Amino acid sequence: MAAFLLERVEHHAGRLEASKVTAINLLVGERSCLGDDALRFSFDLLTAGTVAEGARITIRRTPMRFHCPTCDGAYVPAEADFACPSCLTIGQVTDDGGEMLIESVEIER
């Protein structure tokens, strides 16, 4: 995942004619299986000598979300309990919490 992140960041930095990437702001789902420290460590190993070397990575976590067809409401499940907190119906997944998106990249020119 860190290699893909570096590839995308370098692509955008090149398009913007950046001399340095100073920060990368990510949106990562809590069920993405990406650990914050592991991602940062891997990214740091890959970025030596690149435009992104030393870039700070900020990670904002997003939860898994469900929609309850009975209550017609949205909810975030508690741990491994996927039932609606109001009526205990198992809802439908609307966001699986598995994404990794680059929200923004901060650069120097």
C-alpha positions as CSV (number, residue, x, y, z in Angstrom):
1,M,0.0,0.0,0.0
2,A,2.9,2.4,0.8
3,A,4.3,1.9,-2.8
4,F,0.9,2.8,-4.3
5,L,0.7,5.8,-2.0
6,L,4.1,7.0,-3.1
7,E,3.3,6.5,-6.7
8,R,0.2,8.6,-6.5
9,V,1.9,11.3,-4.5
10,E,4.8,11.6,-6.9
11,H,2.4,11.7,-9.8
12,H,0.5,14.7,-8.3
13,A,3.7,16.4,-7.2
14,G,5.0,16.1,-10.7
15,R,1.8,17.6,-12.2
16,L,2.1,20.5,-9.7
17,E,5.8,21.0,-10.3
18,A,6.5,20.5,-6.6
19,S,10.0,20.5,-5.3
20,K,9.0,18.8,-2.1
21,V,6.0,17.1,-0.6
22,T,5.8,18.2,3.1
23,A,2.6,16.4,4.2
24,I,0.1,13.9,3.0
25,N,-3.4,13.8,4.5
26,L,-5.2,10.4,4.3
27,L,-8.7,9.1,4.9
28,V,-8.4,5.5,6.0
29,G,-11.2,3.2,6.9
30,E,-11.0,1.5,10.3
31,R,-11.4,-1.9,8.6
32,S,-8.8,-1.4,6.0
33,C,-6.2,-3.5,7.8
34,L,-3.7,-0.7,7.5
35,G,-1.9,0.1,10.7
36,D,-0.9,3.7,11.1
37,D,2.7,3.0,12.3
38,A,3.3,0.3,9.7
39,L,2.1,2.5,6.8
40,R,4.3,5.4,8.0
41,F,7.3,3.1,8.5
42,S,6.9,1.5,5.0
43,F,6.4,4.9,3.4
44,D,9.5,6.3,5.1
45,L,11.6,3.4,3.8
46,L,10.3,3.9,0.2
47,T,10.7,7.7,0.0
48,A,14.4,8.1,0.6
49,G,15.7,10.2,-2.3
50,T,12.3,11.1,-3.6
51,V,10.3,14.3,-3.6
52,A,8.2,12.9,-0.7
53,E,11.2,12.1,1.6
54,G,10.4,13.3,5.2
55,A,6.7,14.0,4.4
56,R,4.4,13.9,7.4
57,I,1.5,11.6,7.1
58,T,-1.7,12.4,8.9
59,I,-4.3,9.7,9.0
60,R,-8.0,10.3,9.7
61,R,-10.0,7.1,10.4
62,T,-13.5,6.5,9.1
63,P,-15.8,3.9,10.6
64,M,-17.9,1.2,8.9
65,R,-21.5,2.5,8.4
66,F,-24.8,0.7,8.1
67,H,-28.4,1.7,7.2
68,C,-31.3,0.1,9.1
69,P,-34.2,-0.8,6.8
70,T,-36.5,-1.0,9.8
71,C,-35.8,2.3,11.4
72,D,-34.6,4.0,8.2
73,G,-31.6,5.4,10.1
74,A,-27.8,5.3,9.7
75,Y,-25.6,3.9,12.4
76,V,-22.0,2.9,13.2
77,P,-21.8,-0.6,14.6
78,A,-20.3,-1.1,18.0
79,E,-17.3,-3.5,17.7
80,A,-18.5,-6.7,16.1
81,D,-22.2,-6.1,16.8
82,F,-23.7,-5.2,13.5
83,A,-27.3,-4.8,14.9
84,C,-29.1,-1.4,14.8
85,P,-28.8,0.1,18.3
86,S,-32.5,1.1,18.2
87,C,-34.3,-2.0,17.0
88,L,-31.6,-4.7,16.8
89,T,-32.2,-5.4,13.1
90,I,-29.0,-6.2,11.1
91,G,-28.7,-3.3,8.7
92,Q,-27.1,-3.0,5.3
93,V,-23.6,-1.9,4.8
94,T,-23.3,1.6,3.2
95,D,-19.6,2.1,3.8
96,D,-17.4,-0.8,4.6
97,G,-14.6,1.2,6.2
98,G,-12.0,-0.3,3.9
99,E,-10.9,2.7,1.9
100,M,-7.7,4.6,1.7
101,L,-8.0,8.0,0.0
102,I,-5.6,10.8,-0.3
103,E,-7.5,13.9,0.9
104,S,-4.7,16.4,0.2
105,V,-1.0,16.7,-0.4
106,E,0.9,19.7,0.9
107,I,3.9,20.8,-1.2
108,E,6.6,23.3,-1.7
109,R,7.5,24.7,-5.1
